[in-house]
Amino acid sequence: MFAKKRSQHGGVVSSMPSSNAKKLLRLPHVFAKILELPFPSDDDVLVEETPQFFRFVASCNAGGVRALAIEILPGITKIVIKRMDGGDVAVAGRHQQVPSGFGLWRFRLPPGTQPEMVTAVSIGGKLVVTVPKIKSRAN
């Protein structure tokens, strides 16, 4: 028989293990590098891949922008786009901003990318984000 413990609030907490409880497995190779753009998830973004980089192009009148690679957990990096003053980038043609972290356009970057070397510019009403790839060794 398993013992029961009382919580600080007077309720009874069972220490009996649940046969239905399952541990969630973390898959860092799937979610380790993420690009998050300040657009709704259904917006059109041109994605270009070359052997040297990934390039993302979207309509946006943001002025000065910068890309930040943020390590949200050890081994997990998220790239976000901010205005030069640190504020959120507004989407062209929209009066409201997309709430931070909610319904945003995301792209899972493969392991061969370098988020810490990301660049972002706003040119002619377009936001251009470039994520370099790790240079492969020539044999």
C-alpha positions in Angstrom: 0.0 0.0 0.0 1.3 3.5 -0.9 1.4 6.3 1.7 -0.5 9.5 1.3 0.8 12.9 2.1 -1.0 16.1 3.1 -0.3 19.3 1.1 0.2 22.6 2.9 -3.4 23.5 2.0 -4.9 20.4 3.8 -5.7 18.4 0.7 -4.6 14.8 0.4 -1.9 14.1 -2.2 -1.3 10.5 -3.3 2.3 9.4 -3.8 1.1 6.4 -5.7 2.6 6.4 -9.2 0.1 6.7 -12.0 0.3 4.1 -14.7 -1.1 6.6 -17.2 1.6 9.3 -16.6 4.2 9.5 -19.4 7.3 11.6 -19.5 7.5 14.0 -22.4 10.6 13.5 -24.4 12.5 16.6 -25.6 13.7 16.5 -29.2 16.4 19.1 -29.4 17.4 18.1 -32.9 13.9 19.0 -34.1 13.5 22.3 -32.2 17.0 23.5 -31.5 17.0 26.4 -33.9 13.9 28.5 -34.8 13.4 31.7 -36.8 10.4 33.7 -35.6 9.3 36.6 -37.9 6.9 39.3 -36.7 4.1 38.3 -39.0 1.0 36.1 -38.7 1.7 32.5 -39.4 -0.4 32.6 -42.6 1.5 35.5 -44.2 3.5 34.9 -47.4 7.3 34.7 -46.8 9.7 33.9 -49.6 12.2 31.3 -48.5 15.4 30.9 -50.5 18.0 28.2 -49.7 21.5 28.1 -51.1 24.6 26.1 -50.0 25.7 29.2 -48.1 22.5 30.5 -46.4 18.8 30.6 -45.9 17.1 33.9 -46.9 13.6 35.0 -45.9 11.9 37.9 -47.6 8.5 39.5 -46.6 6.7 42.8 -47.0 7.3 45.1 -44.1 7.9 48.8 -43.7 9.9 48.6 -40.5 12.7 51.1 -41.0 15.8 50.0 -39.1 15.7 46.4 -37.9 18.0 43.9 -36.3 18.0 40.2 -35.7 18.7 38.7 -32.3 19.7 35.1 -31.6 18.3 34.3 -28.1 19.3 31.1 -26.3 15.9 30.3 -24.7 17.3 27.1 -23.1 20.7 25.4 -23.3 21.1 24.2 -26.9 17.8 25.8 -28.1 18.1 29.1 -30.0 15.3 31.4 -31.3 16.0 34.2 -33.8 13.7 37.2 -33.4 13.4 40.5 -35.3 13.2 43.8 -33.5 13.4 47.5 -34.4 16.7 49.2 -33.7 15.2 50.8 -30.6 14.3 47.4 -29.3 10.5 47.7 -30.1 8.4 45.2 -32.0 8.2 45.4 -35.8 4.8 46.3 -37.1 3.5 44.5 -40.1 3.0 46.6 -43.3 -0.7 47.3 -44.0 -1.9 46.2 -40.6 -2.9 48.5 -37.8 -2.4 46.0 -35.0 0.7 44.0 -34.2 0.7 40.3 -33.8 0.9 39.5 -30.1 4.4 38.4 -29.2 4.7 34.6 -29.3 1.1 34.1 -30.5 0.4 32.8 -34.0 3.7 34.1 -35.4 5.4 32.9 -38.5 8.1 30.3 -37.5 10.6 28.3 -39.4 12.6 25.4 -37.9 16.2 25.8 -39.0 18.3 22.7 -39.7 21.3 21.9 -37.6 23.8 23.2 -40.2 22.8 26.9 -39.7 24.5 29.6 -37.6 21.8 31.6 -35.8 24.4 33.7 -34.0 25.5 35.1 -37.5 22.0 36.1 -38.6 21.4 39.5 -40.3 18.3 41.5 -41.0 17.7 44.5 -43.1 14.6 46.5 -44.3 15.0 47.6 -47.9 12.3 49.0 -50.2 9.4 47.8 -48.1 10.9 44.3 -47.7 12.3 42.6 -44.6 15.3 40.4 -45.6 16.6 38.0 -43.0 19.7 35.9 -43.9 20.8 32.9 -41.8 24.3 31.6 -42.8 25.0 27.9 -43.0 28.1 26.2 -41.5 30.7 25.9 -44.2 31.3 22.3 -45.1 34.8 21.0 -45.3 36.1 20.3 -48.8 37.9 17.0 -49.1 
